[in-house]
Amino acid sequence: MKSKHTGINHILVLSKGEEVVQTISDYCVREKIHAAWIQGGVGAVKHAQIGYYDEKVKEYVFKLMPGPFEVASMQGNVTVVDGSPFLHVHTVLSKMDDTIGCIGAHLKAAVVAVTLEVFITTIDVPVSRKYDEDIGLNLLDV
């Protein structure tokens, strides 16, 4: 991964083979980013683990999608859970074949297939998450 930042703005260029969520998370730990928007996310990925939260059983359901996919959109945020940066990322993925169609969901993991360009804008307000017993998730605590 290559990166550059000035002030509140960070530009990350992930390389082929890097794991998306872990690489961004490691960057946030290294740069001490505790509150931010994740935007941009353009490029291509494969082996995407995407899913949704099943409120009835209070857990995420993920499916491995082999791809490759164009990343049509990727956005999310960085907050703090148990003192460490926590990423919450959603994505829209477009098939890279002669079919037309996109899928969108919560992104657990993916491997960069070609490149992935990500923009992070830090926020000068502490933002943490607190476990909500009724929902079963760490929700924003503002």
C-alpha positions as CSV (number, residue, x, y, z in Angstrom):
1,M,0.0,0.0,0.0
2,K,1.1,3.5,-0.8
3,S,-0.3,6.5,1.2
4,K,-0.1,10.2,1.4
5,H,-1.8,12.6,3.8
6,T,-2.1,16.2,4.6
7,G,-4.1,17.6,7.5
8,I,-7.4,15.6,7.7
9,N,-7.1,14.0,4.3
10,H,-5.5,10.6,3.6
11,I,-5.2,8.9,0.3
12,L,-4.5,5.2,0.2
13,V,-3.6,3.1,-2.9
14,L,-3.8,-0.6,-2.1
15,S,-1.9,-3.0,-4.2
16,K,-2.9,-6.3,-5.9
17,G,-3.1,-9.1,-3.3
18,E,-3.7,-6.9,-0.2
19,E,-6.6,-7.6,2.0
20,V,-8.8,-4.5,2.0
21,V,-10.4,-4.2,5.4
22,Q,-7.3,-5.4,7.3
23,T,-5.0,-3.1,5.4
24,I,-7.1,0.0,6.0
25,S,-7.6,-1.0,9.7
26,D,-3.8,-1.4,10.1
27,Y,-3.3,2.1,8.5
28,C,-5.8,3.6,10.9
29,V,-4.0,2.0,13.9
30,R,-0.6,3.2,12.7
31,E,-1.8,6.8,12.0
32,K,-4.0,6.9,15.2
33,I,-7.2,7.5,13.3
34,H,-10.1,7.1,15.6
35,A,-12.9,9.0,13.8
36,A,-13.2,9.3,10.0
37,W,-15.2,8.8,6.9
38,I,-14.0,6.3,4.3
39,Q,-14.9,7.2,0.8
40,G,-13.9,6.6,-2.8
41,G,-13.0,3.0,-2.9
42,V,-12.6,2.6,-6.6
43,G,-10.7,-0.2,-8.2
44,A,-11.2,-4.0,-8.3
45,V,-11.4,-6.8,-5.8
46,K,-11.9,-10.6,-5.6
47,H,-12.7,-13.0,-2.8
48,A,-15.2,-10.5,-1.3
49,Q,-16.9,-11.5,1.9
50,I,-20.1,-9.5,1.9
51,G,-23.2,-9.8,4.0
52,Y,-26.0,-8.4,6.0
53,Y,-27.0,-8.3,9.7
54,D,-29.8,-10.7,10.5
55,E,-31.7,-9.0,13.3
56,K,-33.6,-12.1,14.3
57,V,-30.4,-14.1,15.2
58,K,-28.3,-11.0,16.0
59,E,-25.4,-11.9,13.8
60,Y,-24.0,-11.1,10.4
61,V,-24.5,-13.6,7.5
62,F,-21.7,-13.5,5.0
63,K,-21.2,-15.0,1.6
64,L,-17.9,-15.4,-0.2
65,M,-18.1,-14.0,-3.7
66,P,-15.1,-15.1,-5.8
67,G,-15.3,-12.2,-8.3
68,P,-13.4,-10.4,-9.7
69,F,-15.5,-7.3,-9.3
70,E,-15.2,-3.6,-10.1
71,V,-15.7,-1.6,-6.9
72,A,-18.5,0.8,-8.0
73,S,-18.7,2.3,-4.5
74,M,-17.2,1.8,-1.1
75,Q,-17.9,3.9,1.9
76,G,-17.9,3.7,5.7
77,N,-16.5,5.1,8.8
78,V,-13.9,4.6,11.4
79,T,-14.8,4.7,15.1
80,V,-13.5,3.3,18.3
81,V,-14.4,0.0,20.0
82,D,-12.5,-1.1,23.1
83,G,-9.9,1.6,22.5
84,S,-9.0,0.5,19.0
85,P,-10.1,1.8,15.5
86,F,-13.1,-0.1,14.2
87,L,-14.1,-0.1,10.5
88,H,-17.7,-0.2,9.3
89,V,-17.6,-0.5,5.5
90,H,-20.3,-1.0,2.8
91,T,-19.6,-1.6,-0.8
92,V,-21.3,-1.9,-4.2
93,L,-19.6,-4.4,-6.5
94,S,-20.1,-4.8,-10.2
95,K,-19.5,-8.0,-12.1
96,M,-16.6,-8.0,-14.5
97,D,-18.0,-10.2,-17.3
98,D,-20.7,-9.9,-20.0
99,T,-23.6,-9.9,-17.5
100,I,-24.9,-6.7,-16.0
101,G,-25.5,-6.4,-12.4
102,C,-24.3,-5.1,-9.0
103,I,-24.4,-6.4,-5.5
104,G,-24.2,-4.2,-2.4
105,A,-23.7,-5.2,1.2
106,H,-21.5,-4.9,4.3
107,L,-17.9,-5.7,3.5
108,K,-16.1,-8.0,5.9
109,A,-13.1,-8.7,3.7
110,A,-11.8,-8.6,0.1
111,V,-8.6,-9.0,-1.8
112,V,-7.4,-6.3,-4.2
113,A,-7.5,-7.7,-7.7
114,V,-5.8,-4.8,-9.5
115,T,-5.7,-1.7,-7.3
116,L,-8.0,0.1,-4.9
117,E,-8.0,3.8,-4.2
118,V,-9.4,4.9,-0.9
119,F,-9.9,8.4,0.6
120,I,-10.1,8.8,4.4
121,T,-11.2,12.1,6.0
122,T,-10.6,12.3,9.7
123,I,-13.1,13.9,12.0
124,D,-12.0,16.1,15.0
125,V,-14.7,14.6,17.2
126,P,-14.2,11.5,19.3
127,V,-16.7,8.8,18.1
128,S,-17.0,5.5,19.8
129,R,-19.4,2.6,19.7
130,K,-21.3,1.1,22.5
131,Y,-22.9,-2.4,22.6
132,D,-26.7,-2.3,22.3
133,E,-28.2,-5.4,23.9
134,D,-31.5,-5.1,22.1
135,I,-30.0,-4.8,18.6
136,G,-26.9,-7.0,19.3
137,L,-24.4,-4.6,17.7
138,N,-21.9,-1.9,18.7
139,L,-23.8,1.2,17.7
140,L,-22.5,4.8,17.4
141,D,-22.4,6.5,20.8
142,V,-22.8,10.2,20.1
